Amino acid sequence: MIFTKKTYVLIAIAGVLIAGITTRELWTDHKLAEMERAVEAAEGRAKSVERNAAIQEQRAGEYKAKVEYLERKLAEISETARRQDEQLQTLEVNTNTARDSVDRARRLRSVTATAYELCGKLEELGHGC
């Protein structure tokens, strides 16, 4: 077989084309591998972020439950304080009434009285000894 210059040129062009196509395929494979690694890394980060989000959601639920518990306790304490205020007002009224009764008893008679007589007067006014 006789090879002419034209044949050599065609073989060279074919060789260059094959080398180019091979280089392109290798480069494409390299880029695809890079992209696959990037996707795997992104998936790993996404799973990590998802786990962290679930943990944060759980913590948020716990904090919400704690806040609701504390709000209930605060309402109970407020109710207890309100009842105690009412009791204090009642005691204050009773104390003032007793003082007024004692003052009235003192003004009624300035004669020296025994403890027994004084207790009797207080009982008449509605306050025992």
C-alpha positions in Angstrom: 0.0 0.0 0.0 1.3 3.3 -1.0 0.8 6.3 1.3 0.6 9.6 -0.2 0.9 13.0 1.4 -2.8 13.3 1.4 -3.2 10.0 3.3 -0.7 11.2 5.9 -2.6 14.4 6.4 -5.9 12.5 6.7 -4.3 10.2 9.3 -2.9 13.2 11.2 -6.3 14.9 11.1 -7.9 11.7 12.3 -5.3 11.4 15.1 -5.8 15.0 16.2 -9.6 14.4 16.1 -9.3 11.2 18.2 -6.9 12.9 20.6 -9.3 15.9 20.9 -12.3 13.7 21.4 -10.4 11.6 24.0 -9.2 14.7 25.8 -12.8 16.1 25.8 -14.2 12.8 27.2 -11.5 12.7 29.9 -12.2 16.3 30.8 -15.9 15.7 30.8 -15.4 12.6 33.1 -13.2 14.7 35.4 -15.8 17.5 35.6 -18.7 15.0 36.2 -16.7 13.4 39.0 -16.1 16.8 40.5 -19.8 17.6 40.3 -20.7 14.3 41.8 -18.4 14.9 44.7 -19.9 18.4 45.1 -23.4 16.9 45.1 -22.4 14.3 47.7 -20.8 17.0 49.9 -24.0 19.2 49.5 -26.2 16.2 50.5 -24.0 15.6 53.5 -24.3 19.3 54.6 -28.0 19.2 53.9 -28.5 16.1 56.1 -26.4 17.8 58.8 -28.5 21.0 58.6 -31.7 18.9 58.7 -30.5 17.1 61.8 -29.6 20.5 63.4 -33.0 21.9 62.4 -34.8 18.9 64.0 -32.8 19.4 67.2 -33.6 23.1 67.2 -37.2 22.4 66.6 -37.2 20.0 69.6 -35.5 22.6 71.8 -38.0 25.2 70.7 -40.9 22.9 71.6 -39.3 22.3 75.0 -38.9 26.1 75.6 -42.5 26.6 74.5 -43.6 24.0 77.1 -41.5 25.6 79.8 -42.9 29.1 78.9 -46.5 27.7 79.1 -45.7 26.0 82.5 -44.2 29.2 83.9 -47.2 31.3 82.6 -49.5 28.9 84.4 -47.5 29.1 87.6 -47.4 32.9 87.3 -51.2 33.0 87.0 -51.5 30.7 90.1 -49.2 33.0 92.0 -51.1 36.0 90.9 -54.4 34.4 92.0 -52.9 33.5 95.4 -51.5 37.0 95.9 -55.0 38.5 95.0 -56.7 36.2 97.6 -54.1 37.1 100.2 -54.6 40.8 99.5 -58.3 40.3 100.1 -57.6 38.5 103.3 -55.3 41.3 104.5 -58.0 43.9 103.7 -60.5 41.8 105.7 -58.0 41.5 108.6 -57.3 45.3 108.4 -61.1 46.0 108.6 -61.5 43.6 111.5 -58.5 45.2 113.3 -59.8 48.7 112.8 -63.2 47.7 114.0 -61.7 46.1 117.1 -59.7 49.3 117.8 -62.7 51.4 117.3 -64.7 49.2 119.7 -61.9 49.4 122.3 -61.8 53.2 122.0 -65.6 53.4 122.4 -65.4 51.2 125.4 -62.8 53.4 126.9 -64.8 56.5 126.3 -68.0 55.1 127.8 -66.6 54.8 131.3 -63.4 56.1 132.7 -63.7 54.2 135.9 -61.1 51.6 136.6 -62.3 48.2 135.6 -61.1 44.8 136.2 -59.9 42.5 133.4 -63.0 40.5 133.8 -65.3 43.5 133.3 -63.3 44.7 130.3 -63.6 41.3 128.7 -67.3 41.4 129.3 -67.6 44.8 127.6 -65.6 43.6 124.7 -67.9 40.6 124.3 -70.9 42.9 124.4 -69.3 44.7 121.4 -68.7 41.5 119.5 -65.1 40.9 120.3 -63.9 38.2 122.7 -60.8 38.3 124.9 
